[in-house]
Amino acid sequence: MTTQVREPARARAVLSTEDFRLLQEAVLFYLRAHEDAPGTAKFSNLYHRLGSATRR
């Protein structure tokens, strides 16, 4: 009796490039609406990280 060894399934992307663009647009909308709010630096960093993800 032989045992078959199965290869692990390939990892699939959870988010598409279009999803990253939509998220980036939503974060930009938030940034513009809350320019003076504390914590916007974190959202600004997220915005830029999402932008770099769409250029890959």
N, CA, C and O of each residue as an XYZ file, in Angstrom:
224
protein
N       0.843     -1.183      0.000
C       0.000      0.000      0.000
C       0.888      1.246      0.000
O       1.757      1.384      0.861
N       0.682      2.131     -0.934
C       1.467      3.364     -0.989
C       0.623      4.531     -0.513
O      -0.585      4.593     -0.742
N       1.284      5.432      0.139
C       0.608      6.621      0.636
C       0.971      7.789     -0.254
O       2.148      8.057     -0.496
N      -0.038      8.477     -0.736
C       0.214      9.654     -1.559
C       0.476     10.862     -0.674
O      -0.239     11.115      0.296
N       1.505     11.590     -1.029
C       1.801     12.820     -0.316
C       1.273     13.969     -1.162
O       1.669     14.152     -2.313
N       0.389     14.721     -0.577
C      -0.208     15.842     -1.310
C       0.565     17.114     -1.028
O       0.989     17.380      0.096
N       0.731     17.881     -2.076
C       1.348     19.196     -1.932
C       0.336     20.131     -1.270
O      -0.865     20.038     -1.524
N       0.824     21.018     -0.435
C      -0.123     21.988      0.143
C      -0.705     22.870     -0.951
O      -0.050     23.166     -1.951
N      -1.934     23.278     -0.744
C      -2.605     24.144     -1.718
C      -1.881     25.474     -1.797
O      -1.364     25.971     -0.797
N      -1.847     26.044     -2.985
C      -1.216     27.353     -3.161
C      -2.011     28.411     -2.416
O      -3.242     28.388     -2.381
N      -1.287     29.319     -1.835
C      -1.939     30.426     -1.133
C      -2.588     31.351     -2.162
O      -2.003     31.655     -3.201
N      -3.779     31.780     -1.858
C      -4.485     32.700     -2.752
C      -4.528     34.070     -2.109
O      -4.618     34.196     -0.888
N      -4.463     35.077     -2.928
C      -4.555     36.446     -2.426
C      -5.942     36.684     -1.837
O      -6.953     36.272     -2.406
N      -5.969     37.334     -0.723
C      -7.248     37.630     -0.076
C      -7.862     38.891     -0.670
O      -9.079     38.981     -0.837
N      -7.012     39.863     -0.987
C      -7.488     41.125     -1.546
C      -6.920     41.313     -2.947
O      -5.769     40.968     -3.214
N      -7.718     41.848     -3.812
C      -7.264     42.118     -5.171
C      -6.645     43.514     -5.231
O      -6.751     44.292     -4.284
N      -6.009     43.813     -6.335
C      -5.445     45.144     -6.542
C      -6.546     46.191     -6.483
O      -6.350     47.272     -5.927
N      -7.681     45.880     -7.043
C      -8.822     46.806     -6.998
C      -9.273     47.040     -5.556
O      -9.660     48.155     -5.207
N      -9.227     46.008     -4.718
C      -9.582     46.170     -3.300
C      -8.645     47.167     -2.623
O      -9.090     48.014     -1.849
N      -7.346     47.065     -2.915
C      -6.390     48.001     -2.329
C      -6.692     49.423     -2.772
O      -6.610     50.355     -1.971
N      -7.040     49.596     -4.034
C      -7.377     50.947     -4.529
C      -8.617     51.494     -3.826
O      -8.661     52.669     -3.461
N      -9.616     50.647     -3.640
C     -10.838     51.086     -2.946
C     -10.548     51.450     -1.495
O     -11.052     52.453     -0.991
N      -9.743     50.643     -0.830
C      -9.382     50.941      0.553
C      -8.585     52.238      0.640
O      -8.787     53.042      1.551
N      -7.682     52.432     -0.313
C      -6.886     53.648     -0.322
C      -7.795     54.868     -0.517
O      -7.606     55.894      0.136
N      -8.762     54.757     -1.400
C      -9.709     55.854     -1.629
C     -10.528     56.141     -0.369
O     -10.773     57.302     -0.041
N     -10.946     55.101      0.329
C     -11.719     55.281      1.560
C     -10.870     55.946      2.646
O     -11.364     56.806      3.375
N      -9.613     55.558      2.757
C      -8.727     56.168      3.753
C      -8.480     57.630      3.409
O      -8.449     58.478      4.300
N      -8.306     57.933      2.129
C      -8.122     59.326      1.707
C      -9.361     60.161      2.054
O      -9.230     61.293      2.521
N     -10.542     59.621      1.834
C     -11.782     60.308      2.186
C     -11.798     60.609      3.689
O     -12.158     61.711      4.102
N     -11.404     59.620      4.501
C     -11.351     59.810      5.955
C     -10.344     60.901      6.316
O     -10.624     61.765      7.148
N      -9.164     60.854      5.682
C      -8.128     61.842      5.997
C      -8.600     63.262      5.701
O      -8.350     64.178      6.483
N      -9.276     63.440      4.581
C      -9.751     64.771      4.214
C     -10.844     65.262      5.157
O     -10.937     66.458      5.433
N     -11.660     64.356      5.645
C     -12.762     64.728      6.544
C     -12.289     64.950      7.979
O     -12.969     65.617      8.758
N     -11.113     64.388      8.339
C     -10.633     64.465      9.723
C      -9.194     64.979      9.781
O      -8.359     64.433     10.502
N      -8.920     66.025      9.021
C      -7.548     66.535      8.911
C      -6.902     66.862     10.249
O      -5.715     66.596     10.442
N      -7.659     67.432     11.171
C      -7.089     67.884     12.437
C      -7.261     66.882     13.577
O      -6.873     67.163     14.711
N      -7.830     65.738     13.291
C      -8.081     64.754     14.349
C      -6.779     64.079     14.772
O      -5.904     63.830     13.943
N      -6.654     63.783     16.073
C      -5.468     63.050     16.513
C      -5.481     61.639     15.905
O      -6.540     61.042     15.714
N      -4.319     61.136     15.615
C      -4.234     59.791     15.056
C      -4.284     59.730     13.550
O      -4.223     58.642     12.977
N      -4.396     60.889     12.880
C      -4.466     60.846     11.422
C      -3.138     60.432     10.792
O      -3.110     60.000      9.640
N      -2.047     60.560     11.528
C      -0.744     60.125     11.004
C      -0.762     58.629     10.709
O      -0.157     58.174      9.738
N      -1.450     57.879     11.541
C      -1.555     56.428     11.312
C      -2.329     56.142     10.024
O      -1.971     55.242      9.264
N      -3.378     56.905      9.789
C      -4.155     56.718      8.570
C      -3.366     57.180      7.343
O      -3.470     56.591      6.267
N      -2.588     58.228      7.520
C      -1.744     58.699      6.425
C      -0.720     57.632      6.046
O      -0.490     57.380      4.863
N      -0.110     57.010      7.043
C       0.837     55.922      6.780
C       0.152     54.750      6.088
O       0.710     54.150      5.170
N      -1.056     54.429      6.532
C      -1.819     53.343      5.902
C      -2.110     53.680      4.444
O      -1.988     52.828      3.565
N      -2.492     54.920      4.198
C      -2.774     55.369      2.830
C      -1.564     55.127      1.927
O      -1.704     54.616      0.816
N      -0.404     55.489      2.400
C       0.800     55.322      1.590
C       1.188     53.849      1.429
O       1.673     53.451      0.370
N       0.978     53.045      2.463
C       1.258     51.601      2.337
C       0.316     50.948      1.339
O       0.731     50.083      0.568
N      -0.949     51.355      1.346
C      -1.890     50.815      0.374
C      -1.494     51.205     -1.037
O      -1.644     50.411     -1.966
N      -0.992     52.415     -1.207
C      -0.540     52.867     -2.514
C       0.641     52.051     -3.016
O       0.717     51.718     -4.198
N       1.555     51.732     -2.120
C       2.713     50.941     -2.551
C       2.303     49.499     -2.859
O       2.952     48.825     -3.659
N       1.233     49.031     -2.229
C       0.756     47.661     -2.503
C       0.146     47.560     -3.894
O       0.208     46.504     -4.525
N      -0.443     48.646     -4.374
C      -1.068     48.600     -5.710
C      -0.033     48.717     -6.825
O      -0.324     48.382     -7.974
N       1.151     49.180     -6.505
C       2.195     49.316     -7.514
C       3.013     48.045     -7.685
O       3.884     47.994     -8.554
N       2.766     47.046     -6.902
C       3.550     45.802     -6.978
C       3.153     44.984     -8.184
O       3.706     43.908     -8.410
